[in-house]
Amino acid sequence: MSINVKEYQCLHVQYHTEMWREIESVSLVEVVTGAEVKEPTTVRACWDDKALYVRFECKDTYWISNYTNRKDPLYEQDVVEMFIDAVGDCKKYIELVVSPSGVLCDLMIDHEDEMDPLSFTVDSDWEVEGFSQEIVTEGDKRIYTFKIPFSNFPQAAKEGTEWRINFFRIDEDRDGVREYQAWSPTGAVNYHIADRFGKLSFVK
């Protein structure tokens, strides 16, 4: 899986709805099989010289979001998630989890054991710098727009930069059945299979 993200040198690009409509979207699918999902989710992304911007548009007819504190286990309820590996070796990446009510859980994930790719440690003390978000609802649609400054990564992205990345969503229905969505399916109900992440290429 791969996606090209275009550069937009535009003041407050995060909130320009018309601009976002010009950007090509990708759809999330069921994480194991790649099948269509019940509540569709699309993701768009772009960048400028300061940050990566990501926009989730989710059909969301029912949601559950009771956690209120940063670092709470938000993934036990409804969330959207971004896993970003700016180095690209599938060994270390940031995990950003946001609930429908706007609570953030930000973590640094480190896959230390090369013999066991599913083994990893979680640094819950790490915090993303300069992260901002806007969440709006339009009927049965919920739209999340995020700004992730390049200061959180080893170096700023530029034209030709390529990252490993994956976008996820967990969505629970009224019967308590959870649906696990991903841009690049991992083949299991496990978002931490880093070698299944897609590629994000920065273009002009």
Residue pairs with C-beta under 8 A, 6 or more apart in sequence:
1 183
1 184
1 198
1 199
2 198
2 199
2 200
2 201
3 26
3 45
3 183
3 198
3 199
3 200
3 201
4 201
4 202
4 203
5 45
5 46
5 47
5 52
5 200
5 201
5 202
5 203
6 23
6 46
6 47
6 203
6 204
7 46
7 47
7 48
7 159
7 202
7 203
7 204
8 19
8 46
8 47
8 48
8 53
9 48
9 49
10 16
10 19
10 48
13 19
13 46
13 48
13 53
14 53
14 132
14 134
14 145
14 146
14 147
15 134
15 145
19 46
20 44
20 55
20 145
23 44
23 45
23 46
23 55
24 44
25 42
25 43
25 44
25 57
26 42
26 43
26 44
26 167
26 183
27 40
27 41
27 42
27 43
27 183
28 37
28 40
28 41
28 42
28 43
28 167
28 168
28 169
28 181
28 182
28 183
29 35
29 36
29 37
29 181
29 182
29 183
29 185
30 36
30 37
30 179
30 180
30 181
30 182
30 185
31 168
31 180
31 181
31 182
31 185
31 186
31 187
31 188
31 189
31 191
32 180
32 185
32 186
32 187
32 188
32 189
33 185
34 185
37 171
37 179
37 181
38 171
38 173
38 179
39 58
39 59
39 60
39 61
39 171
39 179
40 58
40 59
41 56
41 57
41 58
41 59
41 80
41 169
41 171
41 181
42 56
42 57
43 54
43 55
43 56
43 57
43 167
43 183
44 54
44 55
44 57
45 52
45 53
45 54
45 55
45 200
46 52
46 53
47 53
47 157
47 202
49 156
50 149
50 150
50 156
51 130
51 147
51 148
51 149
51 150
52 84
52 147
52 148
52 150
52 157
53 145
53 146
53 147
53 148
54 82
54 145
54 146
54 148
54 167
55 143
55 144
55 145
55 146
56 80
56 143
56 144
56 167
56 169
57 141
57 142
57 143
58 80
58 141
58 142
58 143
58 144
58 169
58 171
59 140
59 141
60 78
60 100
60 137
60 140
60 141
60 142
60 171
61 140
62 172
62 173
62 174
63 78
63 100
63 142
63 171
63 172
64 77
64 78
64 172
65 74
65 77
65 78
65 99
65 100
65 101
65 103
66 77
67 73
67 74
67 76
67 77
67 99
67 103
68 101
68 103
69 103
70 103
70 104
70 105
70 106
71 105
71 106
71 107
71 124
72 103
72 105
73 105
74 97
74 98
74 99
74 103
74 105
75 81
75 97
75 105
75 170
77 99
77 170
77 172
78 99
78 100
78 170
78 171
78 172
79 97
79 98
79 99
79 100
79 169
79 170
80 97
80 98
80 144
80 167
80 168
80 169
81 95
81 96
81 97
81 98
81 167
81 168
81 169
81 170
81 191
82 94
82 95
82 96
82 146
82 148
82 165
82 166
82 167
82 168
83 93
83 94
83 95
83 96
83 109
83 165
83 166
83 168
83 191
83 192
83 194
83 197
84 93
84 94
84 96
84 148
84 153
84 163
84 164
84 165
85 91
85 92
85 93
85 163
85 164
85 165
85 194
85 197
86 93
86 153
86 154
86 155
86 157
86 163
87 154
88 162
88 163
88 164
90 111
90 117
90 164
90 194
90 195
90 197
91 110
91 111
91 112
91 194
92 108
92 109
92 110
92 111
93 108
93 109
93 164
93 194
93 197
94 106
94 107
94 108
94 109
94 126
94 128
94 152
95 105
95 106
95 107
95 108
95 109
96 104
96 105
96 106
96 128
96 131
96 146
96 148
97 104
97 105
97 106
97 107
98 104
98 105
98 133
98 135
98 144
98 146
100 135
100 142
102 133
102 135
104 128
104 131
104 133
106 126
106 127
106 128
106 131
107 122
107 123
107 124
107 126
108 122
108 123
108 126
109 120
109 121
109 122
109 123
109 192
110 120
110 121
110 122
110 123
111 117
111 119
111 120
111 192
111 194
112 119
112 120
112 121
113 119
117 193
117 194
117 195
118 190
118 192
118 193
120 192
128 148
128 152
129 149
129 151
129 152
130 147
130 149
130 151
130 152
131 146
131 147
131 148
131 149
131 152
132 146
132 147
133 144
133 145
133 146
133 147
134 144
134 145
135 142
135 143
135 144
135 145
136 142
136 143
137 143
150 156
150 157
157 163
157 202
158 202
159 202
159 203
159 204
160 201
160 202
160 203
161 201
161 202
162 199
162 200
162 201
162 202
163 199
163 200
163 202
164 194
164 197
164 198
164 199
164 200
165 197
165 198
165 199
165 200
166 182
166 183
166 184
166 186
166 191
166 196
166 197
166 198
167 182
167 183
168 180
168 181
168 182
168 183
168 191
169 180
169 181
170 178
170 179
170 180
170 181
171 178
171 179
171 181
172 178
172 179
173 179
180 189
180 191
182 191
183 198
184 196
184 197
184 198
185 196
186 193
186 196
187 193
187 196
